[in-house]
Amino acid sequence: MRGVLVTFEGVEGSGKSTQVERLTKRLAASGVACSAFREPGGTEIGEAIRRVLLNPRHCEMHALTELFLYLAARNQLVREKVMSALSAGKVVVLDRFGDSSAAYQGAGRGLDQKLVARLNKLATADLKPNLTLLVDVPVRVGQGRKASGVLDRLERERVEFHERVRDGYLRVARRAPGRFRVVDGTLPADELERLVYRHVEELLKRKVVLKQ
């Protein structure tokens, strides 16, 4: 693939989606061809799966069912949108990707991590991000940011679940230090944007997408 794949990860309320939007606008303003997608979603099928996954009425959903639905949405996005954008040489920015399953369904739900990894490898066509930005915040901070809105099924989970998810993310980041950059999600949004862009700019200069 000629393009560059950048992913954002984080617990609920981390602010990663805001940073995805800011980054893509900044890249476009710099003349960089980029595409941004969210998970689950980004395709008609993926958005339909998203509605099922996040519906608060589906509180009886089994952990494996949840995993399979996320993987199905991810596979559709990869096959329908991501691979073609990378083949065209674009920078692809994803709001969540495979590491989410390791954190949420592996660490959070307690599913076997090796099983999650095997299935995830299939769903992602073994695509690996060039850079993953983990926007890290304490769980209580993230929940506080969501307190005034309508909560989806995952946002309504107990604090203990989200703590396991955060711990899972940090473990994954420690295992792949060359790919991950852990950034402080409690920083003011403008300051965090500048920090994120510095990490992405460094990558794009190495890939000769941006001039030195």
N, C-alpha and C positions, 0 to 999 in steps of 0.2 A: 504494500500500500504506500502511495506517495504522500498521503496526508499525515496529519498529526492528531492524535486522540488525547484530549484533556478531559478528565472526569472530576466531578465534585462529589464529596461524600460528607455526611454529618448526621447527627441526631435531629429529631424534630425541633424546629425553632432555631436551628444553628445560624440561619441567614445565608445558607449556601445558594439558594435560588436567586436571591437578590444579587449575589456576586456573579452568578452565571449570566444574568441579564446585563450587568455592568461590564463584564469582561467582553461579551460578544459585541456590545455597542462600541467599546473601545477598539477592539480588533477591526471592526468594520470601518471605523473612522481612520484607522491606519492603513486601510487598503488591503487588509487580509481577508481572503475569501473564507468565510466560516459558516457553519451551521450549528444550531443548538437544539437539543431535544431533551425532554424530561422522561424519567422513568418512574413508574410505568406510564407509558403513553408514547407520544410522538408519531403514532400511526392510528388509523381508524380502529384497527383491532386492539391495539395497545390501550387506547383511551377507553374502549368498552371494558377491557379487563380492569383498568384502573377503577372504574366505577364500582365494579364488583368487590375488588380488594379493599377499598377504603370506605365502603358503606357500613355505617355503624350497626345496622341491623344484622350484619353477618358475623356476629360475635361467636357463633358456633364453628367458624371455619377451622379446620384441622391445620396443623403446622405444615404438613406435607402438601396439602391443597394450596395453601398460601405460597409455598415455594414453587410449585408447578405453575401457578398463575403468573408469578413474577418472571419465571424463566420463559414462559410462553410469550409474554409481552416483550421481554428483552430480545428473544430470538427474532420476533417479527421486526422489531426496530433495527436490529443489526442487518438482517437480510434485505429489508425494504429501503432503508435510508442510510445507515452508517457506512456500510461497505462501499456503496456507490459514491458517497461523498469523499471518503478517504481515497478511493481510486482516482477521483478527479483532482486530488491534491489539496483538498480543503482542510482547514482546521475544524475538527468536530469537537464540540463542547457538550458534555452530557451531565445533566443533573441526576446523578446516581448511575451506577453501573454494577458490575459483578460483585464488587466489594460489599455492596449493600446486603446481598444474600448471606455472605459470610458473617456479617455483623447482626443482621436482623433474624434470619432463619437459623443460622448456626449458633452464634452466641446468645441471641435473644430468646429463641424458641428451644434451643438445646438439641437441634438436629445434628446428626453426625457430620462433622466438618469435611471429612473426606468425600462423603456422598454429595454434599452441597458443591464442593469443588469440582467433582466429576461432571455433575449435571450442568453446572455453570459453564464449564469449558465447552460443552456441546452447544449451549444456548448462545454463547458469545462468538461461536466459530473460532474460539481460541484467540480472539483479539485481545491484546494487552494494551492498556493506556500507556502513552509516553510519559504522562504526568498525572498524578492524582492529588488533588488538594483536599485534605481533610479539615473542614472547618469545625474546630473543636470548641464546644462550650459545656459547662456543667449542665447536667440534666435539668436542674431546677431553673436555671436561667432560660433554657429553651422553652420549658413549660410556661414560664412567666410571660414569654413573648406571645404564646398562643392562648393565654387565658381569656382574652376578650372575644375570641372568635368561635366559630362552630368547629368542634373537634371531629376528625374522622376516626375510623376504627382503630388505627394504630396510635394516633395521638391520645386516645382514651385509655391506652394500656397503663398499668401500674408503674410507679416510679422504678421499681426493681427491674422490670423488663427493660426500660430505657437505660438504666445503669449498666446492665449486661451488654446492651447494644454498644454503648459508648466504650466500654472496656474491650469489646470485640474489635471495634474499629482501631483502637490504639494498639492492640496486639498485631493486627494485620499490618499497620503502618510500621511497627518495629521490625517486622519480618521482611519488609520491602523498602528499606530506607532510600534506595536509589530512585524509586518511583514516587514515593510519598513526600509531600510537604505538609506538615501539620501547622495550621495557622490558627491564631487566637480569635475565635468568633466573638469574643466580648469587646474587641476593639471597635471604635467608631467606624461606621460603614465606609466612610471616605478613606480612612487610614487602612482599613482592611483591603479595600479595592486597590490601593497603591501597592500593598504587599503582594497581593495575588498577581497583579500585573507584572511585578518584577520577576516572580517565579516563571510565569508564562513567557515573558519576553526573553529570559535567559534560554529557555528551551527552544523558542522559535529562532533565535539567533544561531544556536548550535545546528538547527535543522536548515539554516539558510532560508527560512521563510521571511525573516526580517533581516535587514542589513545591520552589520555590526556598527 
